[in-house]
Amino acid sequence: MSYTDDANNPFASLAPTVWRGSTIVFDSFEDFVGRKSRQPDGYSYGITGTPTARSLERRIAALENGKHCVVMPSGASALITTVMAFVRAGDHLLISESCYGSLKTFGRQWLANFGVDVELYAPTIDGGIEALIRPNTRMICMEAPGTVTMEMQDVGAIVAGAKKNGVLTMIDNTWASPLFFKPLDHGVDFVIQAATKFFGGHSDLLMGCVSLNDAERYAVLRETQSIFGQATSPDDCFLVMRGLETFELRLREQARKALSIARWLEQQPMVKRVLFPALESDPGHALWKRDFTGNGCLFSIVLEAPSDESKFGAFFNALEHFPIGASWGGTHSLIAYYPASQQASRQFSPTDQPVVRISIGLEDETLLIDDLRRALDAYERAIR
Ligand SMILES: *Cc1c(COP(=O)(O)O)cnc(C)c1O
């Protein structure tokens, strides 16, 4: 009996098909016995993905100038699965201190207990990375600009140091997205996106992806994704493909507004610093200009210090168009708060002050600026 329907189907839609299935079935005993030979691209069980996931993976790989892509259930799982696929007990792992929080926590609280030597390095180390590389260094994790504190990294210098020593490199490229930076073109081995952010774009799903060129590593990554049970929902893959239809338009518009609002914020007396490499005043500006063709919609600000941090309530609670929440990159603007204690716990932070992180959405720019002005006024009254 044949379960494979190859009949010419005259239905043609512009929308991708959502293929659902916990498993797939085989036409013959021989097909079933040989099913593993279908990996890494083919289908042997639902967990490795359906044609819906493969369509999305091909689109993302093309955006990243990569040959392969593996989608994962979240940005966090994409980061962690990539490390787990290639790092073993006895290895040394270098993670930038400005990398995404759960990657650092995973390194320090899990990998360290599995016998991996995890070292956090200064995000702005640039070519100095070579001095940290040891014979057992296996991988270097980067993120530029970094989560919350927005330090730029010299990706070219770090990749050069890594390649000379046979060390793998990965980068979390969520801030710029492939629209504004293509790390594979700069020799990075693995590029991660939290597709939750720009690719999805509507704050309604979680997804991650890893893009790469090397076929053998792709097979290892696919197997790791499968063995760890990191399955993605075909419906979510469909939504990300729909998000990708408008991704470039959304990002260009959000990026334009973010830069304009950041420039305005820079002029406000209550704002001590704007952490955003697209601004000339940012210490990472030269690197950003050298490597990136645009800016993300996310930046951070440091406000005039209050006598106690509870005063930030006056700023946050006055906002009407910035819902308070983690995550970013969707059509709605968002704002989040990172207390001074978080920076104090770091060895290499650019500030010891609380950090306010702002994601600019698609709302009217004047509306957003008026909202921020009101909140800054309320904050000024509260701290004076
Ligand atoms: C949000 C985010 C992640 C994690 O993505 P999730 O899908 O929320 O797990 C990773 N890296 C960066 C830079 C992010 O902003």
Boltz pocket constraint, residues with backbone or C-beta under 6 A from the ligand:
constraints:
  - pocket:
      binder: B
      contacts: [[A, 73], [A, 74], [A, 75], [A, 76], [A, 77], [A, 100], [A, 143], [A, 147], [A, 172], [A, 174], [A, 175], [A, 194], [A, 195], [A, 196], [A, 197], [A, 206], [A, 207], [A, 208], [A, 327]]
      max_distance: 6.0
